[in-house]
């Protein structure tokens, strides 16, 4: 049987195993189980002495890995089967989302004092990485790098020190995520920068983001994003430490291939129920998730599925993580305009009216007057803030025409959202029978 030890900082949490038939298993370490202060690694994997089966543990562990074409390309680069989650974590599990590390039996995490220096990257190094990432996601297989991030978009965990970008030394926590443009679609750097900046401007908590330009060719500067990791923090001595996190699919035990509600994945009701069940301050987090749902609907982020919301585990307890991976997807005709998670009965903005919001409120266990008021407030804030946000990214060197186009679309959608409420404002809260939020899966 193959075995990887799962570490949380300098303590073994348990063991991930693969039997002769290729099936995953997970079992908590006895010392971790006996420590009342040691948390479970997932809401879907509560502490217990009995080992977890493949069906039980795969949604969490597979959810740490790249998806789709990124996964296939990484498998080719590593020379492993695309379906072999264990092999992926063996090769890439040194630096992942959250606090965990996966190491071979007998190997321990590197201590802070023993860490090697990161490898600084100049502009030519960065240009080379931007070229290689589509073919070699996460730089899989390059010596000294064991990096993994979930998702289907090309990205790379990096260290940023005093503004300089570097590849991490073995075992070193990264601080940022480098995100190149998506080759299939125009202006994704401008799009994500605008959406993330707009979220912050309307007082939603979102991961801080900055744009960088490579000017090796002055006629064609290349832009990319650096997103600050919310699952990393600095202690009093300035040392970067890992914070644990998991996305909604992992917490609900839903495998990544079912991340969309239409494929059996989580709906919004499941997310609200999860927060009520595990968040340390559920009332505050429920309101933050409500604002995120409204914001995504109004800006046209139809790809806000269960893996694009996460739980962050802090000393004070679990909380909704800052927003990330925000994009106005409806600007791209090749992408579906249908919401990854329905808002009430509505699958797209054109179907959203007061009745749909009321149905959403009932399923989420919220009062309709509160939801209606927040739709108005968020929409008005978007309309007011969008031009200034677009202008700030123009000042940062991003494409003004693309930003103007995206800003105009988002402003128009926000106005449409306001009109949709006005059309049915005669609806009273009692017009839709309330129902309790759905139980999490």
Secondary structure, DSSP 8 states (H G I E B T S, - for coil): -EEEEEEETTEEEEEEEE-TT--EEEEE-HHHHH-TTS--SBTTB---SS-B-HHHHHHHHHTTSB-HHHHHHHHHHHTS-TT-HHHHHHHHTTB-SSSEEEEETT-----GGG----EE--HHHHHHHHHHTTTSGGGTTSTT--B---BSS--EEEEEETTEEEE--TT----EEEEE--TTSTTHHHHHHHHHHHHHHTT--B--EEEEEE-SSGGG-EEEEEEE-TTEEE-TTS-EEE-EEEEHHHHHT--GGG-SGGGT---HHHHHHHHHHH-TTHHHHHHHHHHHHHHHHHHT-TT--GGGSEEEEETTEEEE--B-S---GGGSTTS--S-SS-BTTBSSGGG--HHHHHHHHHHHT--HHHHHHHHHHHHHHHHHHHHHHHHHHHHTT--HHHHHHHHHHHHHHHHHHHHHHHHTTT--GGGS---------
